Amino acid sequence: MKKVMLIFLVLLFLSVSCGDGVSVGSETGDTGNTGDTGNTGNTGNTGNTGNTGNTGNTGNTGDTGNTGNTGDTGNTGDTGNTGNTGDCGKIDDSIVDPVDGYTSYFAFNGVGTINSSTSSARPEATLIQKIALKLEGHEDRVLSDLYTFFIESPADGQTDKEAGIGLYALGDPEETMYGTLVYTEMPIQWIDVVTEVGETRAPFSTMVQIMSYKDVGSDITETCILGVSEISDYEGTELPTGKLEVCYEEDDTFSVGELFRFGLNAKITTDGQAIIDMFSDVETLDDLCYCTDYDNMRVDCPE
């Protein structure tokens, strides 16, 4: 049975903004040990009493005892290490490292503001930490001049689609548009699940789509589906192959304006038949490429 997947067409002329920041707190160091008290000096000996008869000579006064040495001052305790701020640290960049057996994959690790899906303003770019794309048969797709952003993906009651957070990665710009788009979406329900079990990572990925765009003239754009996530069985459920990690603060609601921290490594298939099986409106290999006009309406591709 085919799985339904939405294709998002994004033709943006935008630039990249990158950076990251860290803030830290501190813990109090241990108090130094108190120095030992010096020993009390010994009392001097009493002089001998003189002999009777002739008045004896007065005995010599005993020597005064020596004053005890002052104890050494205790060493000052070391200052405590500075603590990390908040409940969430940085997702380790190792999530982007190549995985054995993945001939094609998309990997990402970044943090950024969740943008509104209804705003006409330019989406705020993510603070990229690390990203990688390897696509067998499409080695020219490398996401150069990268621009990425997170955007809310509201629930849709008519299609039973659940709310999520979409990641757009645009790159390889040509004369009038970006040539490559990678799209994936993290369902909020999945975040709720990993939160409930006390984990921030999972041994599977989100569904990833990789598409190319080409201006073929007369305000017509050709779109081709180049790859999608490979599917495998995980505890009796078919899920995208790979791994993911979400980092969250205690009071995060994953709403517009909040920071979202997300990492994934998804195994991709470029096999045409496997891609066809993922879509409800794709029947043949020829359907993997199609054309749209300026209003995003399907039209015949020029020959």
C-alpha positions in Angstrom: 0.0 0.0 0.0 1.3 3.4 -0.9 2.1 6.0 1.7 0.8 9.5 1.2 3.4 12.2 1.3 3.1 15.9 0.6 5.6 17.7 -1.7 6.4 21.2 -0.6 7.5 23.5 -3.4 9.6 26.3 -2.1 11.2 28.8 -4.6 13.0 31.3 -2.4 15.7 33.8 -3.1 17.3 34.1 0.3 20.7 34.1 1.9 22.3 32.1 4.7 22.8 33.3 8.3 24.9 31.1 10.6 26.3 31.1 14.1 25.9 29.6 17.6 26.2 30.7 21.2 26.8 29.1 24.6 25.9 30.4 28.1 27.0 28.9 31.3 26.4 29.0 35.1 28.7 28.0 38.1 28.9 25.8 41.2 30.5 27.0 44.5 33.9 25.5 45.3 34.6 23.4 48.5 35.7 25.3 51.6 39.4 25.0 52.5 40.4 22.8 55.6 41.1 24.7 58.9 44.7 24.8 59.9 45.8 22.7 63.0 46.2 24.7 66.4 49.7 25.1 67.6 51.0 23.0 70.6 51.1 24.7 74.0 54.6 25.4 75.3 56.0 23.4 78.3 55.9 25.1 81.8 59.5 26.0 83.2 61.0 24.0 86.1 60.8 25.5 89.7 64.2 26.6 91.2 65.8 24.6 94.2 65.2 25.9 97.8 68.4 27.3 99.6 70.1 25.3 102.5 69.3 26.2 106.2 72.0 27.9 108.4 73.9 30.3 106.5 71.4 31.9 104.3 71.3 29.8 101.2 71.7 31.3 98.0 68.4 32.0 96.3 67.6 29.4 93.8 67.7 30.3 90.2 64.4 31.1 88.6 63.3 28.4 86.2 63.5 29.0 82.5 60.3 30.2 80.8 58.8 27.6 78.5 59.1 28.1 74.8 56.0 29.5 73.0 54.3 26.8 70.7 54.6 27.2 67.0 51.6 28.6 65.1 49.7 26.0 63.1 49.9 26.2 59.3 46.9 27.9 57.5 44.6 25.4 55.6 44.7 25.4 51.8 42.0 27.2 49.9 39.4 24.9 48.3 39.3 24.7 44.5 36.6 26.7 42.7 33.7 24.6 41.4 33.4 23.9 37.7 31.0 26.1 35.7 27.7 24.4 35.1 25.7 24.3 31.8 22.7 26.5 31.6 19.2 24.9 31.2 18.2 21.3 30.8 19.4 21.0 27.2 23.0 21.0 26.0 24.3 20.7 22.5 23.4 17.7 20.3 26.7 16.0 19.5 28.0 16.5 16.0 28.7 12.8 15.7 25.1 12.3 14.6 26.1 13.7 11.2 29.0 11.2 10.8 28.7 8.7 7.9 27.0 5.4 8.9 28.3 2.1 7.5 26.0 0.8 4.7 24.5 4.2 3.9 25.5 4.9 0.2 23.0 7.9 0.2 22.1 9.9 3.2 21.0 13.3 4.6 22.3 14.4 8.0 21.7 17.6 9.9 22.4 19.0 13.3 21.3 22.6 14.2 19.3 24.9 16.3 17.0 27.7 15.2 13.7 29.6 15.8 10.4 28.0 14.8 8.9 30.2 12.1 5.2 30.8 11.5 3.7 29.1 8.5 1.3 32.0 7.9 3.8 34.8 8.0 4.9 36.5 4.8 8.2 37.5 6.3 11.5 35.9 5.3 11.9 32.8 7.6 14.7 33.2 10.2 17.6 30.9 9.3 18.8 28.2 11.6 22.1 28.4 13.3 23.8 25.6 11.4 26.2 23.4 13.3 26.7 20.7 10.7 25.0 19.2 7.6 25.8 16.6 5.0 24.2 15.3 1.8 25.3 12.3 -0.2 23.1 11.2 -3.1 24.1 8.3 -5.2 23.7 9.2 -8.9 23.3 12.9 -8.1 26.8 13.8 -6.8 26.3 17.4 -8.0 23.7 17.9 -5.2 25.8 19.1 -2.3 23.7 22.0 -0.9 26.2 24.7 -1.7 25.3 28.3 -0.5 23.0 26.6 2.0 19.9 28.2 3.5 17.9 26.3 6.1 15.0 27.1 8.4 12.5 25.5 10.8 8.8 26.2 10.2 5.6 25.1 12.0 3.5 22.5 10.2 0.0 22.7 11.7 -2.3 19.7 12.1 -4.9 19.1 9.4 -8.1 17.4 10.5 -9.3 16.7 7.0 -6.2 14.5 6.2 -5.5 13.4 9.8 -2.1 15.0 9.6 -0.5 15.7 12.9 1.3 18.8 13.9 5.0 18.9 13.4 8.1 21.1 12.8 9.4 21.2 9.3 13.0 21.6 8.3 13.8 23.1 4.9 17.3 22.9 3.5 17.8 24.8 0.2 21.1 24.9 -1.8 22.8 24.7 -5.1 21.4 27.9 -6.5 21.0 28.5 -10.2 20.2 31.7 -12.0 16.7 32.2 -10.7 16.2 29.7 -7.9 17.7 27.2 -5.6 18.4 23.9 -7.4 18.0 21.5 -4.5 15.5 21.2 -1.7 15.6 18.7 1.2 12.5 18.6 3.4 11.7 16.6 6.5 9.3 17.0 9.4 9.5 16.1 13.1 6.0 15.2 14.4 5.2 16.8 17.7 3.7 13.5 18.9 7.1 11.8 18.5 8.7 14.6 20.6 6.0 13.9 23.3 6.9 10.2 23.2 10.6 10.6 23.7 9.9 13.2 26.4 7.7 10.8 28.3 10.3 8.0 28.3 13.0 10.4 29.4 15.1 10.2 26.2 16.0 12.7 23.5 17.1 10.3 20.8 15.5 7.4 18.7 16.9 4.6 16.5 14.9 5.7 13.5 14.7 8.9 11.4 12.0 11.3 10.1 10.7 11.0 6.6 13.0 12.9 4.2 12.3 14.1 0.6 15.0 15.4 -1.7 13.9 17.3 -4.9 15.6 19.3 -7.7 14.3 22.4 -9.3 15.1 23.8 -12.8 13.9 26.8 -14.6 12.9 25.6 -18.1 11.6 28.9 -19.4 8.3 30.8 -19.8 7.9 30.9 -16.0 7.8 27.1 -15.9 9.7 25.1 -13.3 10.6 21.4 -13.6 10.6 19.5 -10.3 12.1 16.1 -9.9 12.0 13.8 -6.9 15.5 12.5 -6.4 15.3 10.5 -3.2 13.3 9.6 -0.1 13.9 7.9 3.2 14.5 4.2 3.1 11.9 2.3 5.2 12.7 -0.6 7.6 11.0 -2.5 10.3 11.4 -1.2 13.9 9.6 -3.3 16.5 6.8 -4.3 14.1 6.4 -0.8 12.7 7.7 0.5 9.3 9.7 3.6 10.0 12.4 5.7 8.2 15.8 4.2 8.6 18.3 6.2 10.6 18.5 8.0 13.9 17.3 11.3 15.3 17.8 13.5 18.4 15.7 16.3 19.9 17.0 18.5 22.7 14.5 20.4 24.7 14.1 22.6 27.8 11.7 21.7 30.6 9.2 24.4 29.6 9.4 24.1 25.8 6.1 23.8 24.0 7.5 23.7 20.4 5.6 26.8 19.5 6.4 29.6 17.0 9.2 31.8 18.3 10.8 29.1 20.4 14.2 27.6 19.7 14.2 24.1 18.3 17.3 21.8 18.6 17.2 18.9 16.1 19.6 16.4 14.7 19.1 13.4 12.4 20.9 11.0 10.0 18.6 9.5 7.4 19.3 6.7 5.0 18.1 7.7 1.5 17.1 5.6 -1.4 17.3 6.8 -5.0 15.7 3.8 -6.5 12.9 4.9 -8.8 10.4 2.1 -7.9 11.0 2.6 -4.2 10.2 6.3 -4.6 7.0 5.5 -6.6 5.8 3.3 -3.8 6.0 6.2 -1.4 3.5 8.4 -3.2 -0.2 8.1 -3.9 -0.1 10.3 -7.0 3.0 8.8 -8.7 2.5 5.8 -11.0 5.5 5.6 -13.4 9.1 6.7 -13.5 8.1 9.6 -15.8 5.9 10.9 -13.0 9.0 11.5 -10.8 9.5 14.8 -12.8 6.7 17.3 -13.5 6.3 20.9 -14.4 4.4 23.8 -12.8 3.7 27.3 -13.9 4.1 30.6 -12.0 0.9 29.9 -10.0 2.2 26.4 -9.1 -0.3 24.7 -11.3 0.7 21.5 -13.1 1.5 22.1 -16.8 3.1 20.1 -19.6 6.9 20.3 -19.6 8.4 21.9 -22.7 10.2 19.4 -25.0 
